[in-house]
């Protein structure tokens, strides 16, 4: 069974089958959140298939253009097109529909094999606090994502606390404090322009003394230079590791999907200054170019851990490759 057939059978609604309500809601969230990207990508692939009775050089050129304009990335787009051209020659495939389905196969295999094994949920330490360091430039939805992560794990019964370490951005500390009040979780915050590492130290100390399960540390999104950013993050990491063994255990980068390839450049820059264990992509529902997930994985090998597919607290979804590809390429039309 090809991947397309598998996805269709996996997500097809059936009156007879008992579908887990939570799982169905998650799938529907993906489908709705990927709607703009699907209309841009899947509809263009469909239109391309209708204009060419048989694939030829012009078909592959247009396919490359669709992939690049969907933020799949230039290098990956060229490789995917070349791979499909070789498949067409080797297997004597000439129908555009067949090649489009093989495209989904290649996207899936490429994502799975590019980096380490896919793991989305935070792996909690057996004893002591688990520390999550959160990075990201200003305006990507970092504060809101931190709140949604806190909400997610509080619902799972974890004791969560926040550390407002972005002391250089006006309003950042207060914004996180508002979220902490709404969620009912403790927060450690310093004064504006205070040393973020000292705030992290206070947070680590509190977390150890109060049996906190998850300590989420916000960091500055942008300092004057990359060297300043590297020094600040390195200092925070040193302080955390001295206070809590192995900390930080996770380092997430928040990226706004609507920034497209600029988001990939941000990921490259942050990877140079800190060890990233995962990406959280926000505002996926607001972009028509959902290929950024494939581009990040291909260029950096870093897994996408969570996707922001809406404004609600429940709309920060654990990344699921099957649901992503289904939402991007098939979605609601299969249930019509």
Secondary structure, DSSP 8 states (H G I E B T S, - for coil): --HHHHHHHHH---SSS---HHHHHHHHHHHHHTHHHHHHHHHHHHHHHHH-SS--HHHHHHHHHHHHHTTS-HHHHHHHHHHHHHHHHHTT---HHHHHHHHHHHHHHHHHHHSS----S----SSS-EEEEEE--TTSSHHHHHHHHHHHHHHTT--EEEEE--TTSTTHHHHHHHHHHHHT-EEEE--TT--HHHHHHHHHHHHHHTT-SEEEEE--S--SSHHHHHHHHHHHHHHHHHHSTT--SEEEEEEEGGGTHHHHHHHHHHHHHS---EEEEE-GGG-S-TTHHHHHHHHH---EEEEE-SSSGGGEEE--HHHHHHHHHTGGGGG-
